[in-house]
Amino acid sequence: MPRKAAAPITPSKPTPAPQAVAPRPATDAPAISDASIRKEIAKAAYQLAERRGFLPGHEVEDWLAAEAQVKARLGLTGKPN
């Protein structure tokens, strides 16, 4: 009596790990996109440079100050970039 060929063993696909879900903000305010935040920071940095007369050499300082201002205004302080 001939033997039946065994069905080929196919490796199972690993189940993806569950994705971490960010906690919802305490308010019902709409989420702000990263692009919108960068745009606000750029505007604030420009205004800081303008007040100084666009003297060169302070670009990073202006950006970091603007970033702190915008994040504080939006309540994003202490959160990773």
Protein Blocks (a to p, Z undefined) as FASTA:
>chain_A
ZZddddddddddddddddddddddfblcdcddfklmmmmmmmmmmmmmmmnoopghilmm
mmmmmmmmmmmmnopghiaZZ
